C-alpha cells in the first residue's frame, strides 16, 4: 500500500471521465489499497481514483470512522430533500464553498470479489457519495456552485495556485 499524491485543480485527469473497472487484477487491488490508505487521514472524507492519477471508476470513503471503497459506482437514488452546506475537496485544497446536494444518496457498485455493493447515507455520507461519483464523471464540486459563488471560487483558486 502507498500513500498517493493528490492531483489538484488544473490537472486534466480530474476533468476526464473514468473508465469502468472490467478486470479485477493486481493493479486494481493495488489501486484499492492505495485509495484506502490515502483516504485514511483526519479531514479526508472521500477520494476518487482520478484524484491520485488513475482513470478507473473507483473511490474510497472515510466517514464516521468507517473506511470503505466501491468499484464502478452508479448513483441509483437521491432524495428530493436537499442540504446546503460548505463543501471542500482535496483537489481544491483549503477552499470551502456552499454546495447544494441531496440529503440522501444511494450508490450501487461492486467489490474486489465482483459482488454487488450498496452504499447509502444521509448528510455527510450522501454528500461524499455524490462528490466522488462527480469526480469519476470528470466534474469537480466547483462545477455545481451557483454562478456568483463559482466566480468567487475561481478567483480564490487562481490566487492560491
N, C-alpha and C positions, 0 to 999 in steps of 0.2 A: 504494500500500500504506500501511497505517496500523497503528501500534501501538495496540491497543484496550484500554480499561479492563476489568479483570476484575470480574465480578459476584461478590459474596460471599454466604455462607450468610445466609438470610433473604430474599433476592431471589426472588420467585415464579417467575421464568424458570428457575431451577435445578431447580424441582420440577415443571415442565411438560414432558411428553414432546414431543420434537421431531418435526416433520413431515418426511416424505421430501422429498428434492430431486426435483422432477418435470421441471424445465426447466433446462438449463444456459444461463444468460443472463449479462449483465454483472454483475448483483447477486451471483450465485453465484460467478462468477470473482473478484469483489472480496472476497467472504467468504473464499475460499480464500487469496487473497493476504494478507488480514488475519490469518487463522489462522496462516499460515506465519511472518509477521513477528512476531506476538505470542509465538509459542512459541520463537522463535529467541533465547533468552537463557539464561545459565547458571542451572541449578537448575530449569528447566522441562522436564518430560518429555512432557506432553501437554496439549491444550487442545480442549475441545468448543465448538461454536458457541454453545450457550446460555450458556457462561461469558462470552461477550462480548455477550450480549443478543440473539442471533439464534436463533430456534426452528426451525432446519433440521438434519437429520441429517448432520453433517459434523464431523470432528475432524482435528487435526494432531498430529504427534509429533516429538520431538527426543530420540532415544535413540542413544547410542554414535556421535555425530557424523553421524547420518542424520536428516534432516528430511523429513517427508512428510505426506500427507493422504489421506483417504478419504471419499467421499460414500456415504451410505446404508449404513453398515456393519452387518453382522449377524455375531454370533459363531456360527461353524459347528462349532467343535471346541474342547473344553477337556480337558486331561489329567486323569486320576484322581489324579495326584500333585499335592500342594499345597505352596505356600510360605507361610510365616507370618512376615512382616516388617513393619516400620513403613511406613506409607503416609501421604502428605500430599496436599494439594490446594490449588491456587491460590485456590479459592473458600472454603477454610477455612484462612486464612493462618497460617503459623508453628506449626501444630499437627500432630503426627505420632502415629499410634496403630497398634498391631499389627492387621493386617488379613489374613485368610486369603484367598488367591487360588490359582487353578490355576497350576501350574508352567509349562504351555504353553497358548497360545491361538492360534486362527486366526480371522481376520475376513475376510469377503468383502464387497466393495462395488464402487464404480465410481470412475473418474477424471473429469476435466473433459471428456474426449472420449467419455464414455459406455462406455468399455471396462472390463471386469471387472478388479478389483484384488484380489489376495490378500495380506494382511499377516499374518505369523505370527512368533512368537518365544517365547523362554523367559525366565524370571526377570523382569527389569525390563520388557522389551517385552511379555511376557504380562500383567503387572500393568497396564501402561499401556493395552493394548487393552481389558481388562475394565473398568478405571476409566472410560475415555472413553465406552464404549458405555453403561455405567451412567448417566453424565451425560445422554446423549441420550435415555435412557428415563425421566429425571426423578429419578434417585437420586444420592445422594452416598455416598462411601465410609463415612461415619459410620453409614449405614443397615446396613452389613454387620458392624459391630463386635458382639462378644458383649455381653451385657447390662451386665455390670459395667464394661467398658471404655467402652461407649457412654454410660453415666451420667457417667463421669469426663470424657469428651469434651464432652458437652453442658454440663457445669459450666464447663469451660475455655472453650468458645465464648461462653457468657454473660458470663464475666469479661473476655474480650478485645473484645467488641463494645460 
